[in-house]
Amino acid sequence: MILYIMAWSIASGDVNIVIGEEVGSLASSKESMPYLVGFMAAYSYVCLRDNVKDLNEAQLMDVFDILLQFYEPNSSLTGKVELLDKYLKLKEKGKLEKEIHKIFTEQQAHQNTDNK
């Protein structure tokens, strides 16, 4: 199933999954790889739920909420992931939205550069 989600996410013209450098770092270890797939699945879900190809900032926040809901109960099985622990701490402090705003702004700037 995981391979299907990854292949569909890459090949589909219905969803543009944007994986920035920070989230892309989830591909760097066996412990964090399930969460990259989880990010892609959550991204696809939100796009399909809202019938959009590209996400706005609020929808990207939904993706991170879904990802963290997946991470919290599973981290004891897969191992701790520093990046997601950072996001959980920011969420507890009420600062996750500011971080997501930064990520979204960087993605938009990168996409605008690519489209020129």
N, C-alpha and C positions, 0 to 999 in steps of 0.2 A: 504494500500500500504506500509506503514512504516513497519508493522509487516512482510510483505512478504520480503522486502529488508533485514531485520534483519535475518529472518529465512534462506533465501537463502544465505546470506553472511556467516553465521555460518556453514551451511550444505554443501556448494558447495566445491567440490574438485578442481574447476577451479581457485579459487582466495584465497590467503592467506592474510587475513586482519590482520595487526599487529597494535594493539592498545596499545601504551605504557602508562605508569602511568600518564603522563601529559594529554594526550588526553583522557584517561580513566576517568579523573576527570570530563569530560563533562556529565557523567552519574549521577552526584551528585545532580542535581537540575532539577526542571521542566523547568526552563528557558533555561538551557544548553542542555538538552536531545535531542532536535531536531537537534542540531549541531553534536552530536555523530552519529546520524543516517545519517546526511549529510556527515560526514567524511567517514562513511562506504560506502555510495552510491558513493562518489567521488573516493574512493579507488577502488571500484569494477569497476567503469566506466573506470578509467585509466588502470587497468589490462586488461579489455576486449578490450579497444581501441587499446592497444599496444600488445595484445595477449601474455600476460605474467602472470605468477602465483605470482611472487614476484616482488616488485618494486625496482628500483635503486633510487639513491638519487635525480636525476632530476625529475623522475616520482613522487616521494614523494612530491617534491616542487609543482608539478602540482596539487596534491591532496589538499595541503594547499591553493593554489591560488583559486581553485574551492570553497573550504569551505569558504574562506574569501569573495568571490564574493556572496555567499549565505547569509553570516552573515550580511554584511554591510547594505543591504536594509531591512532586516528583523529584525534587532536588536531592532528597535522601536516597533515592534509588540511583540516580545518574551521577551524583556528585555535584558539588557547588560550582557555580559558574560566576566568576567575578563580575562580569558585566551585568548579569541579571540581578545579582545581589546588590549592585550599585543602584539599579533601577528600583528595586524594592525599597531600599533605604530612602531614595528620593521620593518615592510614593508615600512612604510613612511620614515624611517631613512636609508633604504637600508641594514638592518641587519637581515632580515628574513632568508636569505639563510644560514647565519652562525648558526642560531638557528635550522634550518632544518637539517643542517649537524650534529649538536650535537644530535638531535633526531634520525637521521638515524644511526649514529655511535653506540648509545646506543642500538638501536634495533638489529643491527648486532651482537653486543657483547652478548646480551641476547639470540639471536637465536643460536649463536655458542655454548654457554654454554648448552642450551637445547639439542643440537644435540650430545653432548658428552656422 
